[in-house]
Amino acid sequence: MGADSTELGFDPDALRDRYRSERDKRVRTDGSTQYLEVAGEYARFAEHDPYADPTFTRAPISEDLDLAIIGGGFSGLLAAARLREQGVDSFRVIEAGGDFGGTWYWNRYPGAQCDTESYCYLPLLEELGYMPRERYSYADEIFEHSQRIGRHYDLYSSALFQTRVGSIEWDDTIDRWHVRTQRGDDLRARFVIMALGPMSRPKLPGIPGIGEFEGHSFHSSRWDYGYTGGDTTGGMTGLADQRVAVIGSGATAIQCVPRVARDAQHVYLFQRTPSTVWLRRNRPTDPEWFSSQRPGWQRERRENFAAQAAGEMVEDDLIDDSWTEVFRAISAPKGEHRPRTKEERDRVVELSDMALMEQIRRRVDDVVRDPATREALKPYYRVMCKRPTFNDEFLECFNRPNVTLVDVSESQGVERITPRGVVAGGVEYEVDCIVYASGFEMSSSLRRRLGLDIVGRDGETLSDHWSGGLRTLHGFMTRGFPNWFWIGVSQNAFSLNMTSMFDDQARHIAYVVAESLRRGAATVEPTEAAQDDWVSVINGFYVGGRSFLEACTPGYYNNEGSPLGGSGFFGAYTPGINAFNRLLEQWRADGAMAGLELRDGDGAELAEGSSTAAT
Ligand code: NDP
């Protein structure tokens, strides 16, 4: 170790080499195609709904309405709520599940919890006067909260549950979208909002033999309590004599493995890449503190979180948790210690990232007793290469005699599934149940993720339209697909606090819809020029992120080792969500609907607004 290393307590060159070799051994030549589409013989892993009444039936609906919202998770709920506030009431929310909740309807695995503080994450706390029970809410409370929003804004009367959309097609003759469903509905909607959530389609690893297993298996987002017994808190008596394999070690596995370990005869965790597991420090909400918050507090708190995520200086860290600790570690120092050059900045940030990762690895040393398990659980990569996780029980559970970690990094994953179990390192682990905690489709084709294609003007599909890369205005709308909106992760600002991002997007879209209706527009869509401008803005930002992602261990953040270009789904407005929101607020305040083309039912242009939008 050099002088620098002695001072730091670690050797940056050695760590850099280690990070590179850990990455190289995991990058697979089949990249993102290593995952199976959950369709055909595997459809049950996604389409089976263990929580809904399978006998439910209703008559098909044929109706004209202002708006169809596809998806009843938080993004759909927020879109509906903000539309109601804008006076738009003629809409339907179409949802595949049997209730509102989206992610939190489906993800009821034991221990499921939100890693973002509830005071930031649970939307509309002030509007609904709700105090979260704990600092980090568990899934049942979050699901209940989505139902609360549904009741508060009278959204149940507009919902079509257990309904999957089969096609979405623009009809020029009536200036409306035909939204057709598997229940035979034909909704003729002026506007469509896609509110599907960025991770709604489960994915399965393409492990040979996956269809041959004779025991019980399911995806973590379709937890089968009918089989395991118990509920999200545990009590899974059905597992008492069961050997359970969990495949995957991302945020989901980190939360569910400790609960399964309490109840199952034995748990085998098949881990390809260890997660960073940082401190949770949950605690009940202090009612006195909560009631002392001033009006506007939730927005202020969310902005404080977002500012820190974007590396901005804040006077007070209102959140002060493990997330903001991570943000600090990956942000350049401010004020007089501010780096003067890009090289200096990169070096300072890299060293601070390494120091945090050293702490994370030391925690593994402190907690886990078995030396081989301990080494395998240590992550070697930059902290934001993979989604950090926070849990106070996960590492501890490897000290239990009924938990075995099986490191499958050398073989780039589990080798094979047999009728009796899981093969790794040439050993067959016989199990009764396999849980695939293998994540969700993020970068596969749009058609695959949505399970359908959107057909715009002149019969053009959205997949074809975006085959050369995403083209949008502000991430929400695209030319050729009039009156169509996308909520989620696209060419807008990303926030780890997803619900806050959804709400900001919902407010904006609700404004555009309501304003278009107020102005008597039959259609609204971006001009080509405004869209081109926005794409260049986004592509400009992306340049810095690529080399970082290329050096990362593979995962969905970097499209399994080959990061997508700036116009891909990860192209983002990197100055951060607060800056993006200011831009949108200014755009709305301007009132010109800049960059949008509004036409009446005869095709005549309505708004004069400039052809390009403010960037
Ligand atoms: P992830 O995509 O994060 O993890 C999938 C896991 O499966 C990885 O550990 C992956 O390994 C592993 N895997 C894939 N293929 C194989 C294989 N062939 N053999 C062995 N292992 C394999 O999915 P999660 O469901 O854990 O999390 C998805 C996202 O959901 C999170 O990143 C987070 O954004 C969100 N989430 C949020 C929570 C919250 O608090 N709000 C809670 C839980 C999840 P490898 O890493 O090597 O690819």
Residues whose N, C-alpha, C, O or C-beta is under 5 A from the ligand:
A	BS01	NDP	Q113 C114 D115 T116 P205 I247 G248 S249 G250 A251 T252 A253 F270 R272 T273 R387 Q412 G413 V414 A437 S438 G439 F440 P554 G555
